[in-house]
Amino acid sequence: MTYSLHSEAEFENARPVRSNALRGFKAAAVGLFALLTTLPAYALDIQEVTSPKGIKAWLVEDGSVPLISVRFSFKGGSAQDPEGKEGLANLMTGLFDEGAGDMPSDAYQERLDNIGAEMSFTASDDTISGGMRMLKENSPAAFDMLALAIQKPRFDQAAVDRIRDQVIAGINASKNDPNTIASQKFAEVLYGKHPYARREEGTVQSLETITRDDLLDAHKKLFGKDQLKIGVVGAISAEELAPLLDKLFGNLQDKAELKPMEMAKLALGATTSVTYDLPQTTVSLVYPGVKRSDKDFFAAYLMNQVLGVGFTSRLYNEVREKRGLAYTVSSGLSGRDYSNSLNIATGTRPDRAQQSLDVIRAEVARMAKSGVTEEELAAAKSFAIGAYAINNLDSSVAVARTLVGLQEQDLGRDYIDRRADLINAVTTDDVKAVAAKLLKADPAILVVGPSLN
């Protein structure tokens, strides 16, 4: 379990995905990436497409380069793994290109390679996501292959055993890694009995209990059309896309079978120490966060920008520039379906770790008491508005992923047009109020390395 520092622009956790490399794909992909990078910021024409069976998707059509990118997500990820079967969703996502329909693994992957299509699936705590990039000329065959993976994965025993062994090998390789051990211990303290305390990849013991029937059952329960969000970008029209949505998703069950889940209660005030003889001590702090739907979200986002994002942030200035305590220090808002937090992290010499922690807490206290200045807020607004296109609209995959994220967060098709106004409406009083609400709490702290002096 890792604690990445998420920005408002990141709608899903970044994780490695398994994919097939394609012949003849890279040159065309570079062309589309260049095309989308030059698209005017906040000028995307987002269409809502509805299939004959009522499946909805958001589409950005552009035929300048003959490529199509498809992204989709289903609500319900690793947090839905049954107790004792941890790692089930993660294992399942490693098997969608290991055979589908009447095609075993080798035949399926060879076919993907031959038609120039790149497919990937991944599981986070809250979602199972997938996607495909394809050449327009091969899109009929590519959509057929993706439909088979979504609707008829084989989960052949030989493939299950092989992918499970790969996951177990990764777990074993990291079992003596101090950061992995510390992150898991911290998760268990921070989240208690909530599913977020578990490793997404599971444990050796839980993985060994997972059967093919478990995978089939999880696929059926999680792949429900009511929890589906879809984004499509590229050389395809709304009229072409509508029937293809039914080809991909039309035969799935109408409703997913998700177990209810409560909000996680963060164990604020707890300190977790994992002592290792390392040349550096890593310090992490977790404060309360804010829901993406909260009216104070952008006030919190801009407050965090001033506090710990980039080379001009307060934490960077105080910890590194003034005192030379650490090479880097940063903060970030992290949002999940059932937990929200503001996280701060730094790494420093063991003999300066306590001083670093003291300086960080002093800066947090100052922010909680006084908020930000007009100049700081203006600079944060300018960066937040300008960086959005770079972070979210710089490739076909990024645009498609953003379309899915906007739907997951229920932000509306006009969000990109409204976003700058929402940011500019935030006042210093708004920031001061949200800073007091979030940062006066006693944080949860993780220390990895030699003990604090």
C-alpha positions in Angstrom: 0.0 0.0 0.0 1.6 3.3 -1.1 0.6 6.8 -0.3 1.0 8.8 -3.5 0.3 12.6 -3.4 -2.6 13.1 -5.6 -3.5 16.4 -7.3 -7.0 17.4 -8.3 -6.2 16.4 -11.8 -5.5 12.8 -11.0 -8.8 10.9 -11.1 -7.3 7.5 -10.7 -4.2 6.0 -9.0 -1.3 5.6 -11.2 -0.3 1.9 -11.4 1.7 -0.2 -13.8 -0.5 -2.1 -16.3 0.1 -5.1 -18.4 -0.1 -4.5 -22.1 0.9 -5.8 -25.4 3.5 -3.9 -27.4 2.4 -3.4 -31.0 4.0 -3.4 -34.4 3.5 -0.2 -36.4 1.8 1.6 -33.5 4.4 3.9 -32.1 4.9 6.2 -35.1 1.1 6.8 -35.4 0.7 7.2 -31.7 3.4 10.0 -31.6 1.4 11.8 -34.2 -1.8 11.7 -32.3 -0.1 12.7 -29.0 1.4 15.8 -30.8 -2.1 16.6 -32.2 -3.8 16.5 -28.9 -1.0 18.4 -27.2 -1.8 21.3 -29.5 -5.6 21.3 -28.9 -6.7 24.6 -27.4 -7.0 24.3 -23.6 -10.6 23.9 -22.4 -12.0 23.8 -26.0 -12.7 20.1 -26.3 -16.1 19.3 -27.8 -17.4 16.5 -25.6 -20.3 14.6 -27.0 -22.5 12.3 -25.0 -23.2 9.2 -27.1 -26.0 6.7 -26.2 -26.1 3.2 -27.6 -29.3 1.5 -28.8 -29.3 -0.4 -25.4 -28.9 2.8 -23.4 -25.2 2.6 -22.6 -23.7 6.1 -22.4 -20.2 7.3 -23.3 -18.4 10.6 -23.7 -16.6 11.2 -27.0 -14.1 13.7 -28.3 -14.0 13.1 -32.0 -10.9 14.0 -34.0 -10.1 12.4 -37.4 -6.8 14.2 -38.0 -4.8 11.1 -37.0 -6.3 7.6 -37.6 -6.2 6.4 -34.0 -8.9 5.6 -31.4 -8.4 5.5 -27.6 -11.1 3.9 -25.4 -11.0 4.1 -21.6 -13.6 2.7 -19.2 -14.1 2.0 -15.5 -16.3 0.0 -13.2 -16.9 1.1 -9.7 -15.7 -1.5 -7.2 -12.1 -2.6 -7.1 -9.8 -4.3 -4.6 -11.8 -3.0 -1.6 -14.5 -5.4 -2.8 -12.2 -8.5 -2.5 -13.8 -11.0 -0.1 -12.1 -11.5 3.2 -9.4 -14.1 2.8 -9.3 -13.5 -1.0 -7.3 -10.3 -0.9 -5.7 -9.7 -4.3 -8.6 -11.1 -6.3 -9.4 -8.0 -8.3 -5.8 -7.3 -9.0 -5.2 -10.9 -10.2 -8.2 -10.7 -12.4 -7.0 -7.6 -14.2 -3.8 -9.5 -15.1 -5.8 -12.2 -16.9 -8.0 -10.3 -19.4 -5.4 -10.6 -22.2 -4.6 -14.2 -21.3 -7.3 -15.7 -23.5 -11.0 -14.9 -24.1 -13.9 -16.5 -25.9 -12.6 -19.5 -27.9 -9.0 -18.0 -28.1 -6.4 -19.3 -25.5 -3.7 -17.0 -24.3 -1.1 -17.3 -27.1 -3.7 -17.0 -29.9 -5.3 -14.0 -28.2 -2.1 -12.1 -27.7 -0.8 -12.9 -31.1 -4.1 -11.6 -32.6 -3.8 -8.4 -30.6 -0.2 -7.9 -31.8 -1.1 -8.5 -35.4 -4.0 -6.0 -35.5 -1.9 -3.3 -33.8 -4.0 -2.9 -30.6 -2.8 -2.1 -27.1 -5.0 -3.3 -24.3 -4.6 -2.8 -20.5 -6.6 -3.4 -17.3 -5.8 -2.3 -13.8 -7.5 -2.4 -10.4 -7.4 0.3 -7.7 -9.1 0.2 -4.3 -12.3 1.7 -5.8 -12.4 0.8 -9.5 -11.4 -1.7 -12.2 -10.3 0.2 -15.2 -9.5 -0.8 -18.8 -8.7 0.6 -22.1 -7.5 0.1 -25.6 -5.7 2.1 -28.3 -6.1 1.0 -31.9 -5.5 2.0 -35.5 -8.7 3.2 -37.2 -8.3 0.7 -40.1 -8.1 -2.2 -37.6 -10.8 -1.0 -35.3 -13.5 -3.6 -36.2 -11.2 -6.4 -35.2 -9.8 -4.5 -32.2 -13.3 -3.9 -30.8 -14.1 -7.6 -31.3 -11.0 -8.5 -29.2 -11.9 -6.0 -26.5 -15.4 -7.2 -26.4 -14.2 -10.8 -25.8 -11.9 -9.7 -23.0 -14.7 -7.7 -21.2 -17.5 -10.2 -21.6 -15.8 -13.6 -22.0 -12.5 -13.9 -20.2 -11.4 -17.5 -20.0 -9.4 -17.6 -16.7 -7.7 -20.8 -17.9 -6.0 -22.5 -15.0 -2.6 -22.5 -16.5 -2.8 -18.7 -17.0 -4.2 -18.2 -13.5 -1.3 -20.2 -12.0 1.3 -18.3 -14.1 0.0 -14.8 -13.3 -0.5 -15.7 -9.7 3.1 -16.8 -9.5 4.2 -13.5 -11.0 2.3 -11.6 -8.4 3.6 -13.8 -5.6 7.1 -13.3 -6.9 6.7 -9.5 -6.6 5.3 -9.8 -3.1 8.3 -12.0 -2.1 10.7 -9.6 -3.7 9.4 -6.7 -1.6 8.9 -8.5 1.7 12.2 -7.2 3.0 11.9 -3.7 1.6 11.6 -1.2 4.4 9.3 1.2 2.6 6.9 -1.6 1.6 6.8 -3.0 5.1 6.4 0.5 6.6 3.6 1.5 4.2 1.6 -1.6 5.0 2.1 -1.2 8.7 1.0 2.4 8.4 -2.0 1.4 6.4 -3.1 -1.0 9.0 -2.7 1.6 11.7 -4.3 4.4 9.7 -7.4 2.4 8.4 -7.8 -0.2 11.0 -10.3 -2.9 9.9 -11.3 -1.0 6.8 -10.5 -2.7 3.4 -8.2 0.1 2.6 -5.8 -1.3 5.1 -5.2 -4.4 2.9 -2.6 -4.7 0.1 -4.3 -4.5 -3.3 -2.1 -7.3 -4.6 -3.1 -9.5 -1.6 -0.8 -11.8 0.3 0.9 -15.1 -0.6 -1.6 -16.9 1.6 -4.7 -15.1 0.2 -3.6 -15.5 -3.4 -3.1 -19.3 -3.0 -6.8 -19.6 -2.0 -8.2 -17.9 -5.1 -9.8 -20.3 -7.6 -11.1 -19.9 -11.2 -14.6 -19.9 -9.8 -13.7 -16.9 -7.6 -12.5 -15.0 -10.6 -15.6 -15.8 -12.6 -17.8 -14.7 -9.7 -15.8 -11.5 -9.2 -16.1 -10.7 -12.9 -19.8 -11.2 -12.9 -20.4 -9.1 -9.7 -18.1 -6.2 -10.6 -18.8 -5.8 -14.3 -22.3 -4.2 -14.1 -23.5 -1.6 -16.5 -24.9 0.6 -13.8 -21.3 1.2 -12.5 -19.7 1.8 -16.0 -18.1 5.0 -17.2 -16.7 5.3 -20.7 -14.5 7.8 -22.5 -13.5 7.7 -26.2 -11.1 9.9 -28.2 -10.1 9.9 -31.8 -11.1 9.0 -35.4 -14.6 7.8 -34.7 -18.0 9.5 -35.0 -20.9 9.3 -32.5 -22.9 7.3 -35.1 -20.0 4.8 -35.4 -19.5 4.5 -31.7 -23.1 4.0 -30.5 -23.5 0.3 -31.8 -19.9 -0.5 -30.7 -20.8 0.4 -27.1 -23.4 -2.4 -27.2 -20.8 -4.8 -28.7 -18.4 -4.1 -25.9 -20.8 -3.8 -22.9 -24.3 -4.7 -24.0 -24.3 -8.3 -22.7 -23.1 -7.5 -19.2 -25.6 -7.7 -16.3 -27.5 -4.5 -15.6 -26.5 -4.0 -12.0 -23.2 -4.8 -10.2 -23.3 -6.7 -6.9 -21.2 -4.5 -4.7 -21.0 -4.9 -0.9 -21.8 -1.8 1.1 -18.9 0.0 2.6 -18.5 2.7 5.3 -16.2 5.7 5.3 -12.8 4.9 6.8 -12.0 6.6 10.1 -8.4 7.7 10.0 -6.4 7.0 13.1 -5.2 10.6 13.5 -2.7 11.2 16.2 -1.1 7.8 15.9 2.7 7.6 15.3 4.0 4.5 13.5 7.8 4.0 13.6 9.6 1.3 11.5 13.2 1.3 12.6 15.9 0.4 10.0 19.6 1.2 9.7 19.2 3.4 6.6 21.1 6.5 5.4 17.9 8.5 5.3 14.8 8.8 7.5 11.5 9.2 5.7 8.7 11.1 7.5 5.1 11.1 6.4 2.2 13.0 7.9 -1.5 12.5 7.2 -4.2 15.1 7.9 -7.9 15.1 7.2 -8.8 15.8 3.6 -11.8 17.0 1.7 -14.3 15.2 -0.6 -14.1 16.1 -4.3 -17.8 17.0 -4.2 -17.3 19.4 -1.2 -18.0 23.1 -1.8 -14.6 23.8 -0.1 -12.6 21.5 -2.5 -10.9 24.2 -4.5 -10.2 26.2 -1.4 -8.4 23.2 0.0 -6.7 22.5 -3.3 -5.3 26.0 -3.6 -4.3 26.0 0.1 -2.4 22.7 -0.5 -0.7 24.3 -3.6 0.7 27.1 -1.4 1.6 24.7 1.4 3.6 22.0 -0.4 3.4 21.9 -4.2 6.5 22.8 -6.2 9.6 24.8 -5.7 7.8 27.9 -4.5 5.8 26.2 -1.7 6.1 27.2 1.9 7.3 23.7 2.9 10.0 23.7 0.2 11.2 27.1 1.2 11.3 26.4 4.9 12.6 22.8 4.9 15.0 22.9 1.9 15.9 26.5 0.9 16.3 28.1 4.3 17.6 25.1 6.4 18.8 22.5 3.9 17.1 19.8 5.9 15.9 17.7 2.9 16.3 17.5 -0.9 12.5 17.6 -1.3 9.3 17.9 0.6 5.8 17.9 -0.7 2.1 17.8 0.2 -0.9 16.5 -1.7 -4.6 15.9 -1.5 -5.6 12.2 -1.8 -9.2 11.2 -2.5 -10.8 7.8 -2.4 -14.4 6.8 -2.4 -14.3 6.2 1.4 -11.4 8.3 2.6 -9.9 11.7 2.0 -6.6 13.0 3.3 -3.9 15.6 3.0 -0.5 14.0 3.0 3.0 15.4 3.5 6.2 13.6 3.0 10.0 14.2 3.2 13.2 12.3 3.5 16.2 13.7 5.4 19.4 12.7 7.3 18.5 10.7 10.5 20.1 13.3 12.7 17.9 16.1 11.2 14.6 14.2 11.0 13.2 15.5 14.2 14.0 19.1 13.2 12.4 18.5 9.8 9.3 17.2 11.4 9.2 20.2 13.7 9.5 22.7 10.9 6.8 21.0 8.9 4.4 21.0 11.8 5.2 24.7 12.5 4.4 25.6 8.9 1.2 23.6 9.0 0.2 25.4 12.2 0.9 28.7 10.6 -1.2 27.8 7.6 -4.0 26.7 9.9 -3.9 29.9 11.8 -3.4 32.5 9.1 -4.2 31.0 5.7 -2.6 32.4 2.6 -1.8 35.9 1.3 -3.4 37.5 -1.7 -0.2 37.1 -3.7 0.2 33.4 -2.8 -3.4 32.8 -3.7 -3.1 34.6 -7.1 0.0 32.5 -8.0 -1.7 29.3 -6.9 -4.7 30.1 -9.1 -2.6 30.8 -12.1 -0.7 27.6 -11.8 -3.8 25.5 -11.1 -5.5 26.9 -14.2 -2.5 26.6 -16.5 -1.4 23.2 -15.5 -4.7 21.4 -16.1 -4.3 20.9 -19.9 -0.7 19.7 -19.4 -1.7 17.1 -16.8 -5.0 16.0 -18.4 -5.1 16.7 -22.1 -1.7 15.9 -23.5 -2.5 12.6 -25.2 -5.4 10.6 -26.5 -5.1 8.3 -23.5 -5.0 11.2 -21.1 -8.1 12.8 -22.6 -10.0 9.6 -22.6 -9.0 9.0 -18.9 -10.1 12.5 -18.1 -13.5 11.9 -19.7 -13.9 8.9 -17.5 -12.7 10.8 -14.4 -15.1 13.6 -15.0 -18.0 11.1 -15.1 -16.8 9.3 -12.0 -16.7 12.5 -10.1 -20.0 13.7 -11.5 -18.5 17.0 -12.6 -20.4 17.4 -15.9 -19.4 17.8 -19.5 -19.0 21.6 -19.1 -16.6 21.2 -16.2 -13.5 22.1 -18.2 -15.2 25.3 -19.3 -16.3 26.1 -15.7 -13.1 25.1 -13.9 -11.3 28.4 -14.1 -14.3 30.3 -12.8 -14.6 27.9 -9.8 -10.9 28.5 -9.0 -11.0 32.2 -9.4 -14.0 32.5 -7.1 -11.9 31.2 -4.1 -11.0 34.0 -1.6 -8.3 34.2 1.1 -11.1 33.9 3.7 -12.2 30.6 2.0 -8.7 29.2 2.2 -8.2 30.3 5.8 -11.5 28.6 6.9 -10.6 25.3 5.2 -7.1 25.4 6.5 -8.3 25.8 10.0 -10.8 22.9 9.5 -8.2 20.5 8.1 -4.9 21.4 9.6 -5.6 21.9 13.2 -6.0 18.1 13.6 -3.3 16.0 15.1 -1.8 14.1 12.2 -1.0 10.5 11.8 2.8 10.2 11.4 4.9 7.5 9.8 8.7 7.4 10.4 10.9 5.0 8.5 14.6 4.6 9.2 16.7 5.3 12.2 14.8 6.5 15.3 14.2 10.3 15.6 16.8 12.1 17.6 
